[in-house]
Amino acid sequence: MFRQTTGLLKKLRHLSFVGQKPWRFNSSSAKERALLYKAGEKIHGFTVKQVTDVPDLFLTAVKLTHDNTGARYLHVARDDSNNLFSVQFRTTPMDSTGVPHILEHTVLCGSEKYPCRDPFFKMLNRSLSTFMNAFTASDYTMYPFSTQNGKDFQNLLSVYLDAVFFPCLRELDFWQEGWRLEHENPTDPNAPLVFKGVVFNEMKGAFTDNERLYAQHLQNKLYPDHTYSVVSGGEPLDIPELSWEQLKQFHATHYHPSNARFFTYGDLPLEQHLKQIQEEALSRFQRTEPQTAVPSQTHWSNPREHHVACGPDSLAPDPSKQNTVCVSYLLGDITDTFEAFTLNILSSLMVSGPNSPFYKALIEAKIGTDFSSVVGFDGSTKEASFSVGLQGIAEKDIETVKEIIFQTVNEIIANGFEEERIEALLHKIEIEMKHQSTSFGLSLASYIATCWNHDGDPVEVLKISDKVTRFRQCLQDNPHFLQEKVKLYFKDNPHRLTLSMSPEESYFEKQAKAEEEKLKQKVSALSEEDRKLIYEKGLQLMAAQSTTQDASCLPALKVSDIQPTIPFTPVEMGNAGEVPVQYCAQPTNGMVYFRAMCSLNTLPEELKVYVPLFCNVITKACFDDEERLRVLVMMSAQELANGIPDSGHTYAMIRASRNLTPAGDLQETFDGMDQSSVYLDRCAVNASPQMMSEASLEVEKLMNLIARKKKERKHVRPNIVEKPLDSLVGSSFSPGSGPSRKLISDPTFKPCQMKTYFQLPFPVNYVSECIRAVPFADQDYASLQILARLMTAKFLHGEIREKGGAYGGGARMGQGGLFAFYSYRDPNSIATLTAFRKGVEWAKAGKFTQQDIDEAKLSVFSAVDAPIAPSNKGLSQFLYGIPDEMKQKHREQLFAVAHKSLVEVANKYLGIGQRTCGLAILGPPNESINKNPSWVVR
């Protein structure tokens, strides 16, 4: 997966960089055991370099070095059973062929010890992992996994080590994952040749997102001298220049232990990790001197300006305002951890929140819809950067925005920041350090990755409290400390880039034309022998993709390794006046987490569409401040429009489910393409004072209705089902006899089939088919849940991704009672719908083994048993009325699923004639769909 990393504060906020307080208290904790290691101690070919106690994060950090290869190792010992492993390589490409990204995909296609095709995806069904993935950043590639099971950890570690150090790197895998020339129909030698490949299609899809396109150009032009000047994920038109030999050479030079950084986290013993890594991988290598270091960017003596073109956005809040402009500054080296921390804080003071100077100067000026896609501090490169600008502006306002930015910098230098805002930000950091996350290990691996990648000290990055203390001291010693930083890095910094981006009507046509020219160039250079070889290799690849793989070489847990019962969470029920209350006592580091739900049954139908808008702005605006509301609505509309390319499959699934259940209809209203039209049509595109006044009035009405006393509210929907909050009350419950939840039913709802096609300016499709099935409590739900995973792993992955070239695809069973098929960044549309149908026929025919079923169960249980943070304990009961007793019953039903029950539910719910389904596609113009009257084209 290609990842564009974000700044440190964003990681801190979104990844919850701090994790759990120890959940298991004993005298021999993992943290305490790790403190017994001594610098200089030798362990399985490694030497301990440093042992550091980090009490604020309840952990001990142990730094080691491998004696023979120089590989670096950091172990974080913490009383957390969700153990994580990661190996990270510094990957510094010098062209945009996407070699590190394609290599990331290809090493996971089989290795020396595990030569079966695609062991990575197969392990998803043979383990209880809580996370498995791989990431390609601008200058490193990371392979992390996490699991709560010790045996599973060893299995996954074996597969990961063999994959990265001893991959097969077969040519056919390079063709499948990277790029290839192949006949449109591989079985027809007379069919036209086209470009295919998973990464090729992924990056075509990625760069339809104008925000990502802008961010990529910004990095390339701010750091023009070395690896940051190229596209590590791959520029689609450059990808076909990469050869198989170049891929293998890049692996040989970059995927060596001397260029590796190993990271382990959790409560499992360090010695076992070191022993396995030494025996299975590092013992076969000797030290090399990798030439992968990134030199510092030469600082400019004068600022620079650039302009880039992008495609017009049909979903833009205002079609006449689709320009972006941003000013970016090169800052200091990321390995200076205190300076990076200071600049991170400074960035937040400058751009975060409605009281920040740049928010007031840029957003409240109503020139644009939102900050530029790259904003604030970015610590994902060797030298950090700061960016600020606006998107959604008219071309005539570009110069105005630049003037405002420079003027605001001068005002900050003159006026500084309010002491209250600085203290509030530091307090927020301290609060976030108390927050407990279930993915602390993964968050930590991401948080330290960039600094460590450039030979900084990863342990220093973790000492957050020390930096807060030092920061406060700097402010005390020098009241102008921050203003001087602003002057140094912004006012007096000539390494400044101003980048503007504007849409071109013919942009997508030019892109298509350029791809066509590249294809012609490649095809015209082919000899008859080359053409023959392409046809033969196309058949070979298709045959390999269609061959059932023997995965017996891969390690696997057994269903018997899964715990038969779940630990029950004590939940108390009571009342506060007439309001039912659920209370759950947990070790939350002294933090209180409060949630409340309000019935919308008193809400008139015409106000329902404004609920998401209300939720989005309720904590940010007074509704009598129409201008403030306008700003927030425009920002929300811009975020929504920008998010569709990354979440197109979700929008397709929501739309496909619209006419199948009342809940599906409501979800489309709240979260689907219908909600997009509310923002874009009613509130943003025609943002006249009258329209905004109407929107403001509607939201104010909604707020007043919710704020009314219970007795004053009138039910809009008469069909109410009352159920006890305490599930143990059961059949003895009668309405009014205790705390209850009132659920709306709609006996008049009639499910029907609907096929909707959204024609959007994307070169790839997002396809979904949803089928009405059964709710969570039904006995067939467990079988459908296992079947969805089984179909994904054993049929749909091969058809949609391997053969079809989509980035992803599969099936899932949702709690709302809908069985959904989907594809993501898919070059096909109708062919994918055919693959869905073939998958159903495959399932109905029972073409799977008991081993396949067991693997699907393991995969499902890895999600069912995912760790839950203390702040979320009891939440499923509160939100959905699913208590632990119901979860345990469902667990027993999952264990009981058998071959017969899977075939039965496939025939009962998914077969033609038995199913009520909806279809939706988001994608480029499609002539066959436009001509088909059964499709509604939007």
N, C-alpha and C positions, 0 to 999 in steps of 0.2 A: 504494500500500500504506500503510495506517495504521500508524504506528510510535509506540509509547510509549518515549521515550528513557530510558536508564538513567544511573546515576551515573557519574562520571569513572573511579573505580577499576574498576568493572565493564567499562567500555569498554577501559580499559588492559589488563585481564586477558583478556577474551573476544575483543576485536578485535585483540589483539597489536599495540598502538599503535606499537610500533617494528618496523622492517622489516629489509630485507636490507642486509648489508654489500655494498658495490659488488662486483658479479660480474664487471665488465669493468674492468680496470685500464689506464688510458692517461693520457698527459700532458695530454690535452685533454678531461677528464671534464666531464659536464654541470654538476656542482657547481662546478668551477673556472671554467668559462665564465661561469656566472651571477655569480661574484664580480667580474667585469669591469664589470658595470652600475654606474652612478653615480647617486646621488640627484639629481633634477632632469632626468635624461635623458628625452627625448621619443621614444616609440616608437609609431607607428601610432595616434595619438590618445590614448595613455596617457602619464602621467608617473610615472617611478620615484620612490617616496617613501622607500624604505629597502631596503638589502641587508644581510642578516644571515647569518653563517656559524654553523651549528649542528653542530659537529664530532661530538658524541656520537651524532647520528642520521645522520651522513654526508650532510648536505644543506645547501643554500643557499636561504634564503627571500628572495623578492623581492616587496615590496609596491608596488602601483601604484594609481593612480586614473585613471578615464576623465575626460578634460578636459571634455567637453560635458555628460555626464549625472551625473557624480559616482559612477558604479559603482565598487565596490571590487574589487580583484583581488589574489590571492595566488598566486604561482608557487613551487612547491617543486622545485628542480632536484636530481636525484639519479640516480645511475647504475643505474637500474632500467628495464627495457624495458616493464614493465607500466604504461603511461601512463594517467593518469586525468584526467577533466574532471568538474567539478560546477558547477552554478549553483544558488544558494540564494536564496529570497525570504523576507522576513519576512512571514508570513501570520498575522494576528491577528483571528480571527473574534470576533464579539460575540454569537453565538447558536449553538445546537447543531444547525443544519441540515446540518452537514458540508460547508459550501461549499468550504473549501480542499481537502478530501479528494476531493470530486466533481470539482473543477476539475483536480486532479492527474490524475485518470483521463481527463477530457474533452480536455485539451490534447493528449493523446497519441493522439487519434482523427483526426488530419488537420490539415494546416496550409496556409498560402498557397502555398508552393513544392511541398509534398507533400500534395495534397488527397485522396489515396486513404484509405479508411477504415483505421484502425488501423496507421499506419506504424511505430509503436513495436514492435508484435509482429512485423510483417513484417521489420523490421531484425534481429531475432533470427536470421533465416534468411538474411540478406544480408551478414553481417559475421562477423568472428572475435573478437567482443567476449569478454572474460573476465568482464565484469559489465555488466548493464544493468538499471536499475530507477528507481523514484521513491519518495520517502518523504514522508508528511505527519506532522510532529511537532506538538506543542502550539502552537508559535509560529513555525514555519518549514516550508517545503516545499523539498525538495532533489531535484535530477535529476542523478545521477551515472552515468558509464559508464567502463569501462577496456578497453584493448586493447593488444596488443603490436605491432600493425601500423600504421605511420605513415599509409598511405593510408586504412586503416579508421578511424583517429582523425579524419581530416578529414571522411570521410563521415558518421560518427556525430555529430560536432560540428555539421555543417550541419543534420542532422535535428533535433537537440536544440534548437538556437538557433531554428529556424523554429517548432518545436512550442511553445516557451514564450512567444515574443514575438509570433508571428503565427498563432495557432491558428484553425481554422475555427469552433470552438464551435457546431456545428450543433445544432439542437433535437433531432433524432433521436438524436444521440450523447449529449446530456444525458439523454434518456429511457432510453437503453440503460444508461449507466454510473451515473446517479444514481438516479432513481426515476420511475415512471410508473404511471398507472392503465391497466390493460389487461384485456381479457376473458381469463378463464382459458384458454380456447381462442380465440386471436386471430382465427380464421376464422369464429367463431360469434357474431354480434351479440347473441344471447340468453343467452350464457354469463355467469356472474357476473363482475363486475369485481373485480380483486385488485391489490394493490401488487406491482410488480416492479422490478428494477434491481440492477445488480451491487453497488454500494456499499450499498444498502439491505440486501441479503442478507448481504454481508460483515459489516456491523456487527451484524446480528441474531446471526450466528455468533460474533462477537467477544465479545459481552456474555453469551454462555452460559458463558463462562469466569469463574468467581467471582473469581479473582485479578485479572483485568483490570478487572472491575466495581468491585472494592474500590479498586484503584489510581486509577481514574478519579474515583470519589467523593472519595477522599482529596485529590487535587489540586484538585478543584473547591471543596472546603470549606476547604482551607488557604489558598487564594488567591481569596477570593470577590469581589474588586473589579473584575477586568478579564477579559482573554481566557482566563485559566486557570480561570475559573469555568464555562466551557462545554466541550462535547465537540467538539474540532476534527475528529475523524473522523466525527462525526455520531451523534446519538442516534436510533435507528430511528424513533421516533414523531415526532421533529421534522424528519427528512429530508423528508417530504412537504410541508413548509411552504416549501421552497426553490423559487424560480421560475427559469426560464431567464434572465430579464432580470437577476435578482440575481447569478447566476453570472457573466454577462458583465461586470457592473459591478465585481464583486470582482476579476476579472482586470485590468480597466483600471486599478484603483487599486493593486493589489499586485504585478502582474507587469510592473513598469517597471524599466529599468536603474538608475534612481536608488534603487530598493529592492532591488537585486541585489548578491550577492557571488559573484564568479567564482573558481574554484580550479582550477589545473592542477598536475600532478605527473608527474615522470618524466624521461627523458633526451631528449625531443624539444625542438627549439628553441622558446623562448618567443616569438620574433618572429613565427613562422608562426601561432601561436595568436592573438596580438593582432591580426594583419592580418586573419585570417578573421572573428574576432568583430566587429571594427570594420566590415568591409565588408558582412557578411551580416546584421548586426543593429543595432549601436549607432549607426551613421551615420544611422539613420532616427529618432533620438530626441533630445530636448532635456531638460535637467534639470528635474525637478519636486521638490516637497518632500513626500515621502510621509508621511502621518500614521499610521504603523504602530508607532511606539515603544511599548513596554510600560512603563507607569509602575511605580514601586516599590509593592509592596503596603503599605497602611496597617497599621502594627503595632498589634496589639490591646493593650489594657490589662489584659485578663483572659483566662484560658484558656477554650476552648470544647469542648463535647462534641456529637457527632452519632451517630445510629444509622441504618443502612441495612439493607434486606432483600435477600435473594438466594434463588436456587432451591436446593432440597435436592440434595445430591450423592450419587447412588446409588453412586458409587465411593469415597466417603469412607472412610478407614481405620477410623473408628469412627462409625457413623451418629448416635450420641447426642452426639457432640462435633463440631459443625460451625460453631461460632462463631469469630469473629476479633475481636481488639482490638489497637489499635496507637496509640502516642502519637507525634505528629509535631511537629517544631519548625521554625519558619522561621529560616533562618540568614542569612548575608551575601550581598552582590551577587557574582554569578559572575564579573564582570569584574575583581575583585580576585584575581588568579591565585594569589598566594602564600597568601592566606587560604583560598581554595578547596582548594589543595593540602594545607594544614595540616589542614583539617576532613576532608578525604578520608582522610588518614592516621589521624586521631583516630577516625573512624568504623570503620576496619578494626581498630584496637586494641580498640574497644568491642564489636564484634559478630562478627568473623571468627575462626573456629577454635575448637576445644574449650577453649582456655585463656583466651578472652576473657571479660570480666566478665558480659556479658549472656547468653552461651552457658551459662555455669555457673549463672547465676541463673534463667534462663527455660527453657532446653532441658532441662537436667539435673533440673529440678524435676518433669519428667514431667507437667506440666499440659496441654500441647498437643503437637501432632505436629511442628511446625516453626515457624520464625520467620514472621511475617506476610509476605504476598506483597511488600509494600514494606518494605524493611529497609535501614538504613544511609544513607549520603550519596547524595543525588540532585542532580546538577548540571544537569538538563535544562531548568530554568526560570531566569528572570532572577535570582531570588534562590533560593539552594539550600535544601535541607531535609534533615533527618535524621529517620528513623523507626525505631521498634523496637516489636515486639509479638509476639503468638503467634496462630497459626491452629490449628484442630482442638481447641478447648477447649470445656468445658461452660459453659453460661450462668452458672452459679453461681460460676465461677472468674474472671469478667471483672474484678471488683473486686480480686481477689488479684493478677492480672497487673499491673494499674495500680500497686498498692502496691509490688510487686517492682521495677518500672521506676524509680519515684521513689527507692526505697531504694538501688538499684544506682548511680544517679547520685550520691547522697551518698557511697557507699563509694568510688567512683572519685575524687571530689574529695579524700577523706581519704587514700586509699592510693596513688593514681597508677598507673603502669604499670611493669612490670619492664623494666629497661634492655635485657635480652636480647631481649624481644619487639619493642621499638622498633627495635633494630639488625637483627633478622631481617626485619622488614617493609621497612626501607630497603634491605637487601641483596637482597630479592626484587625490588624495583623496578629495582635495578641489573642484576640477572640478566635481567629482562624486556627491558631496553634492549639486551641482547646478542642476544636471540632474533630470528630472522629469519623474516619472514612474507612470503607472496607477495601479500598484499592490503594492503600498507602504505599506498598512496595512499588507498584507501577508508577504512581505519582512521583515517588522519590527517584526512580530510574530516569524519568523524563526531566525532572527538576535539575539533576546534576549533570545531565548528558553533555550539554554544550561546553560548560567550563572544563569538565574532565577530558572531553575530546581534544581540547587545545592545551593539554598538560597543566591545567589548573588543579587546585586541591579540592576534591569533591567534598571532603569533610568540612572544610571552611564554609562551603555553601550552606551546610546544615546548621551552622551556629547563628540562628536567626536572632535569638535574644541578645547575644553579644553585639550584634550589629545595631539593634534597636538602642541599646545602652550607649554605644559609641556615637550613634547618630544624634541622640539627645545631648550628649556632651559637646559635640561639634556645634550644635545650635546655641548651647549655653555659652561656649567660649567665643563664638562669633555670630551675633544676631543676623549678619548678612551672608551667612554660609551658603544658603540656597541661591540667593540673588547672584553671588559671585559665580556659582556653577552655571547659572543661566547665561551670564555674560560670557563665560569661557566657552561653553559648548554651543551656544546659539547665536549670540550677538557677534562674537569675534571669530567665529568658525567659518573659514572659507570653503570647507568640504561640505557644501550644501547643494542638494539636488532639488530642482523644481520639476516635477513630472505632471504633465497634463494628459488626459485621455478623452477622446471624443468618438462618438459612434459614426460609422460610415454605412450608408444604406447598402452598399455593395460588398460589405465586409465578408459575409458568409459565402457570397458567390465567388469572391476572390480566393477565399480559403479553399473552396471546393475546386476552383480552377487550378490553384497551386498544387493541390493533391493530384489532380488529373495530369498536370504537367510532369510531376515527379514520377507518376505511374508510367507515363509514356516514355520518359527517359529510361526508366528501369527495364521496361518491356522491349524497347527498341535495341537495347544492348544485348539482348538474349540471342544465343545461337539456337539452332534447331535442337541440338543436344541438350542445351539448358532447358528448353521448353519441355522436352521429353522428361527430363529429370524432375522438373517442377511437378508435372502431372503424376509421376510415379511416387514422389515423396508426399504429395497430397493424399494419394491413396494409402500410402503407408501410415500417415498420421491419422487418417480417418479409421483405418483398421485398428491402430493402437488405441485410439479413443473408444472404440467399440468393443475392445477385448476386455473381458472381466479380469481384473488384476488379482493376483494372489498376494494378499496382504498378511499372510501367516508369519512372515519374517518380522512384522512389527510387534513390539510389546503391547500388552493390553491388560487392563483390569478386567475383572469378572463382575457380573451383576451381583454375585455374592459378596463382593468387596464393599457394596453400598450399604450404608446403615439402614436397617429396616424401619427405624422410627426417627422422628424429629424431636429435638428438645422443645418442650412447650414453654411459651412465654407467658408469665402471669400477667393478666390484664384485669383491672378493677373497673366495674361499671357503677355509675352513680348519677346524681343530678345536681345541677347548680340552678336552683329555682326550677323552671320548667324545661331547662335545657339538659338533655342527656350528655353525660361526660364519660369518656374513656381515659383511664389513667394507667400508665405503664412505667414502673420504676426501673431505671437502667443506670449503669455506670457511665454518666455523660460528662465527666470532668467538670461537674458543677454547672453545666449548661442546661437550660430549660428549652424544649422545643414545643411550640404551640401550633396547633392546626385547628381550623374550624370549617364546618361545611354549612352552607345555607341552601335551603330548598328553592328551586326556581319555579315551583308549581304556581306561584302567584304572579309569575312574569307573563305579560301579554305576548302573544306569538310574534308580533312585529318587533319586539325588543330583543328577542333571542339572539339575533345576529350581532348585537352589540356587546354581548357578554365577554368575548375575548378582548375587545378593545377596552372595556371597563377594567378587566383584570390586569391589562398591560399598563394602564396609566393611573390606577387607583392610588398607588403610593407615590406618584410622581407629579400630580397636578391638582390644583383646585379647579373645579369645573366652571367656576365663574371667570377664570382666567382663560379666555378663549384663545389668545395668542399662544399661550403655553401649551394648551391642548393641541392646537394646530401643529406645533413643532413636534410634539410626541407622536401624533398620528402619522405625520410624514416620515419620521424616523422608523416607526413600526412598519409602515408600508414598504420602505426601502429595504429593511431587513427581511421582510417576507418575500419580496421579489427576488432578492439576492439568494435566498435559501432554497429556492425550488430546484436548481440544478443538482444540489447535493442530496436532496431528499425526494427526488422525483418518484421513486418507487413507493414511498410512503403516501404521497399524494394520490398515486394511482390506486393503491390498495383502499384508501379511504373512499375514493370516488366509486370504485367498483362495489363497495359494500353499501352504498347509500340506500338503495331500494330494497335491501334484504332484511333489515331489522330496524326498529325505531331508534335503537342506540346508534346504528350505523348512519342513519339519517341525521341524527343530532351531531355526530362526530364530523360529518361533512360540513354542517353548518358552522361548527366551532373551529375545526382544524383543517378543512379541505380547501379545494379550489374555490368553493363558494365564499369562504371567508376571505380569500384573496380578493375577490371582486368587491367585497364590502370596503376593504381598505383602499383598493385601487380606484374603484369607480365612485363610491359615495363620498369618500373622505379625502382622497388625495389628488386624483387626476384633475377633477373639477373643483379645486379647493377655493371656491368663491366664498366670500364671507357668509352668504346665505346657506350654502351647503355645510360649512363648518359649524354655523350656528345650529343647524338642524341636528348634526351629529352630536354636538355638545349637549343640546337639549335632550336628545334621546338617552344619552349616557347618564345625564343628571336624573332623568325619570327613573332609570334603572336603579340608581343609587338610592333614590327616595323610597322606592318600593321595597328594597332590601332592608332599609333602615326602619321601616314601619314596625310597630309592635305586632306581635303574633296575631292578636285578636282583630287587628285592622286589615290583615291580609285576606284577600279573596282568592280561593283556588280557581285556577283557570281550567285545569284538567280534572274531571270528577272521579276518574278511576284510580283509586289509591289502594295499594297493598301495604298493610302495616306488619312489620316483622320485628322480633325482639333483637336488641343489640347483643344481648347475651345468648349465644347459640345453644347453651346448655338448658335454657328454659324449654325449648322445643315445643311440643304440641300443647303443653299446659298454658302457653301464652294466650292471652286474650287482649284485643286492642284496649289501650288505656291502662293496662295493669302494670306497666313498668316501662323502663327506657326502651325506645323503639326507633326504627328508621321507617320513614314513609316513602314507598317507592311508587313511581307513576307507571301505570300500565296503559296500553293503547289497544284495546280489543278490536278496533276498526282497521288496524294496520294490515295491509295486504302486500306481501313481498312480490316483487315482479322483476323481470330481467331488464337490464338497461346496459347498452353498449355506448360508451362515451369516448370520443377521441379529441384530445386537446392538441391543436397544431401550434407548436412552439418553435422558436429559433434554435433548436438543438440539433447537432448532427447524430445524436444517439437517442434511443427510445427507453422509456420506463413503462413496463407492461405488467398488468395485473388481472387476475381472474379470482373473484371471491365467491364462495359457495356457502349458502346458509346451512349450518349444521346444528350443533347442540351446545348448551351452556356448560359452564365448568362443573356443575354438580351432577350432570348426567353421566351415567355409567359408561357411555360410549366416548366421552370426551378424552379419556386417557388413551384409548386406542387410536383416536384421530391425531392426538398429540405425537404419539410414537410414529404413526404413519407419515406425518408431515416430515419428521426428521429422516425417516427411512427413505422416502422419495427424494428428498434433497440430496442425501449423501450417495445413494446408490443409482439414481437415475437422472435427476434434473441437473445436478452439477455437471455431469458429463455432457448432457445435451445442450445446455444453455451456455455454460462457460467454455468447456473444452472444445466442443464442436462449433457452437454458435459464436464464440468470441466475445460474449458479454463479460463485464467485470464481475457480475455476480447474479445469482438467481436461486430460487428454491421454493419451498412451501412452509407455511407455519399455521398453527392452530391457535387462535386468539381466545381470550377469556370471554369476549363478547359473543362467542358462538359461531364465529366465521372461520372457515378454512380458506386460506389465501395462498395463491401462487403469485410470484413476482419475479421480475428481472430488473437489473440495474445497469445503466450505461450499456445498452444492448444495441448492436447494429441491426438487429432484426425486430420485427413486430408480429406479423401474422405467423411467421415460422415459429416464434416463441409460443404463441397460443396453441399451435399444433403440438409443440413439445409438452405443454401442460396436459393436453388430451392424451398423448402417448403415455405420459406418466401415470395417468389414471388407469389406462388399460393394463400397464405393467403391474400396477398394484392389485387390480381386480384379478389378474391371472396368478397372483401370489408368487411372482418370480423372485423370491428372496429366501434366504436361509435363516436358520435359528441364530447363527453367528451375526447376520445382518441385523436381526431384531435386537440381540443383546447389545450390539454397538449403538443402535439408535436409543436404547434405554439409557446407556451410559451418557450419551450426549444430552438427553433430556434431563437426566438427574443432575448433570453438572450445572444446568441452569436453575433447576428447582432448588438445589442445595447451595446456590451462590450465597456467600456471606452477607449478613444483614447488619448494618451499622446500628449501634444502640439507639440513635435518633429515629430509626425507621422500624424498630421493633413494634409489632402489633398494628402496623399501618395497613396491612391487607384486610384486617378485620374492620378497622375504622372506615376505610374508603370503600371496600367492596363487600363487606359482610362475610369475609372468608376467614373464619377462626382456625386455630391450629388443629382442632378436631377434624374439620373438613379437609384441611391439608393432609392430615395423616390418612384419612380415608382415600383421598386421591392418590396418595403415595402407594397404598396397597393395591389400588386399581392399576397403577403403572406397572408394578411388579407382576401383576396377573396377566398382562397383555400377552396374547399368543398369536401364532400364525393365523389361526382360524378367525379370531376376532378382527384382525387387521384386514383380511380379505372381505369379511362381512361388512365392516364399516365403509370400505372402498366401494363396494357394490351398493350399499344402502344409501350413502350420501353423495358420492362423487360421480356415479354413473349417469349417462344420458337418460333423461326421463325421470330420474330420482332427484335430480338437483335443481335448486333455484339459484341462479348465478348472476353475477354482474361482471362486466368487463370494462377496463379503462386503459387507455394508452396516452402517454404524454410523449410527443416526439415531433420529428420534422414532417413536412408535407408528404402525404402518402396517397398516391393516386387511386390505388385499389380500394382503400377505405372510403375516400371521398365519393367513389362511384357506388358504394354499397349503401342502400337506403336503410339497412338495419342499424347503422351507426349514427349516433348524434355527434356532429362535428362542431366543436366550439373554437 
